[in-house]
Amino acid sequence: MTDSKHKFKHPISGEPIGLGKHLSWKIQFLIRRWTFLGIITLVTLTCVIWGLSDVGVTTWWNVWASYMALFIESVVGIAVFEQMQADGRAIREILELEKQEITHLKTLLEKRNDVA
């Protein structure tokens, strides 16, 4: 069922996903690591110390860190929103199946009562 739009697989469910979702998962894989947090912390401390003698460094880092925060939150937010939509579709399908099953069971009970 993979077409040109869905040539990647969801890393958890294995469902086909598009390039955007694939890149989102790759980015999240990189940023949700202690290594990433450690590197960002070291760069921040370096810029703070260096910024004591050169205000431009602090300004540069503030702009860059603000952009990174916006970018990371957007990537994660989009992924969460898309996952909620997918979950909602799955839940609605399950509810529809349950309704069909209940209808089927009611029909069987009615037939059983008619026979008895």
Phi, psi and omega in degrees: 000009178276130173245189184295336179279338186233065183262004178248162179248140175298131185294341181255309186271339182080002179291152177292137178225162180274179183299318181301312179293323178299313179296322178300315179295322179295316180296315180297324177300320181288319186276342180267053180226146176298328179300315180299313179299319178296317179296315180297321178296315179297317178297318179298312179299319178299315180293324178294313181294313179296325181293343176297330180255343181220102184298334180299326179295315180297317179298313179302313182294322178299317179294312181297315180295322177297317178296316179301318180298315179298315181297310182297314179297324179292315179300312181294317180298317179297316180297317180295316180297316179295323179293322177297320178297315179297318178297318179299317177299315181297318180296318178296322177295318179297316179298320178296318177297320178296319178298317178297319180295318179297316178299316179298316179296321178297319178298316179297318179295319179297318178296320180296317180293327179292325181287324185283000000 
